[in-house]
């Protein structure tokens, strides 16, 4: 005897923060990155619930020299960035696309924690000084993301209110933490990473997006 399938409960909203975030690894395995960032997002959208999709400043090419707004046209330069942009489309029309940048927190793998560790192990660290971003504290981003539920579906830029290069951020980290470590500014070319990064990816909103502190 065949029993009818139990109805599937549709959630009120889905916060989709899972992603392939290994930017350089995506250059070696673009299909793997696409399976996660595009295919995975499609699976989440298929649940039929409104969706919050976490996206990135890397969808822009970095050629602009003033903050990127929601109306600016994306032009991703890396495999990772392309999969995130395609993931935005896969999220569907009933989605809030939240682009942010330079994420850091007291946990996980991020630039601030890496610098705090390296600063206690080395007398000097080499950090790129030709990539400018807007560092964003993830607990503040999380609170702002909750506020998105009161806004219409669409693309929003939610990032820290300030900007700096990674070398400038490293110097500020060491100063704030009282770590006697020198920062040696280098170029992106000197760093020699496989995936291209935007030279400028400061995000600002021309819409009613929550504004985060400097």
N, C-alpha and C positions, 0 to 999 in steps of 0.2 A: 504494500500500500504506500502510495506516495503522499507525503505530508506537504502542505503548502509552505513555502518559505516564509520565515518570519519577516515582518516589515523592518526595513532598515531605518533607524532613527537618523534624521538629518540634523546636524548641530546648528545652533543659532549663528555661529561664525567660526571660521578656522583661522588661526594665526599660523601662517606657513613661513617659518624661519629656517627650515632645513635647507641646506644647499651644499654643493661642491664649491668650496672656497679656496682650494689650492690653485692659485692663479697660474703659477708656473707649471704645475702638474697638468693643468688643462691643455697646455700647449702640446704635451706628449700624448694625451688621451682625450681629444676633443669629443669623441663619441661618448666616452664615459661621463664627461662633464655634462653633455647635453642630455644624457639619460636621466641624470639627477635633476638638473636645473630646469629642463624643459619637460621631459616625460614625467618626472615626479610631480611637477606643478600641475600638469594636466590631470594626473590621477586625483590630486587634491581638489581641483576644480570640479571634477566629476561627481564629487559628493553632493553638489548642488547647493552648498551653503555660501553665503558671502565670505570673501576671502581677503585676508591681509597678506600681501606678498612683500617680503623684504628684498629690496633691490640695492643698487650700488651706483656710486659716482663714476665707476669705470665704464658705464655705457657711453660716456662722452670721450671725444678724442683728445681733449686737453689743449686745443689750439686757441681757445678763447682766453682772454686775459681779464675777464670780469666774471662775476659769479654766474653759474649756469642756472637757468630758471626752468620751470616745467615745460614752457613752450619751446625751448631750444631743441633742435633735432639731434637725437642720439647718433653717434658714429663710432661704435665700439671697435677697438683696435686689437683685442686679444680674443682667444678662444673662450676664455672665461667670461669676458664682457659680452660676447655675442650670445652665449647661452643664457646669461641673466636677462638680456633684452628680449630674447625669444621667450623666456620664462614669463616676462611681464605680459606678453600677448597670450600665453597659455593660461594665465590666471583668469581670463575672460572679462566680461563686461561688468560683472558684479564683484568688483575687487577694488581694494585700496592698494595702490602701488606706492610703497614708502621707500624712496631712495635716500640713502645716507652715506656717510664717509668717515674714514679714519677712526673706526670703532675701537674703544678701549674700555676695560673694566678691571676690577680687582681679581678676576678669575679668568681662566681660559688662556688661549694663546693670543697675545696682542702686542703691539709695539711698546707700550709703556712697561709692561711686565718684562719684556725682553731687554729693554734698556736698563731697568733696575738690576736685572741679573748680570748683564754684561758689564755694567758700571762698577760692580763689586769684584769682577774677575779680571778686568783689564784697566790699564792706565789711559787708554785711548780707544775710541770706537770711530769707525768710518761710517758716515751716514749721508744719504743723498740730500743735496741741497737745491735740486732743480725740479722737485715735485712739490707743488703747493696744494694743500688740502684743508679741510675744516674738521679738526679732531672732534669726535663725538663720544660722550660718556654714555655707555649703553643703558644704565638704570634710568637716565633722563630720557633716552630714546624710547625705552619701554613704556614710561608713563605717557609720553607724547603719542605713542602708537595706540594706547587705549583711547585717547581723545579722538582718534581718527573715526571711531564708530559713530560720532555725531556729525560727520561730514559726508558730502556726496561721494560716490565712487569716483575714482580717477587717480591720476599720478600726483604725488606730493613729494616735495623735497624737505626733509627734516634732518638738519645737521647742526652741529655746534656753531654758535654765533661768534666766529673768529676764524682766522686762517693763519697758516704758517707752513714752512717747509719741514720735512722730517728732521733735518739737522737742527733747525730752530727748536722743534719740539723736544728733541733729545737733550739739548742744552738746558731747556726749561725744566725737564724732568730731573736732571742731575742737580740743578740749583735748588729746586724745591725739596729734594730728598737729602741734600747735603752730601752728595757723593763727589769726591774729587776725581772726576774722570773727564778727560778732554774729548771734545767732538771734532773730528777731522771731516770737514765738508768734502764730498765727492760728487761726481756727476752720475747720472743714471747709466751712461755708457761705461764708466769705470766699474760700476757695480756688476754689470754684465748678466742681468737676469734674462731668462728665455722669453718671458712675456712682456710686451710693451705696456707701460703705464702712462696715464695721462699726465702731462707736465703741470696742468692746472685743472683742478676738479673741485673747486669750492662751490657748494650748493647753497642756493637761497630760494625762497618761495615767493611767487607772485600771487599765490592763492592763500586761502585761509588755513595754512598749515601751522601747527604749534611751533612756537619759537623756543629754541633751546638756549641756555646760558653760554657765555663765552667760555 
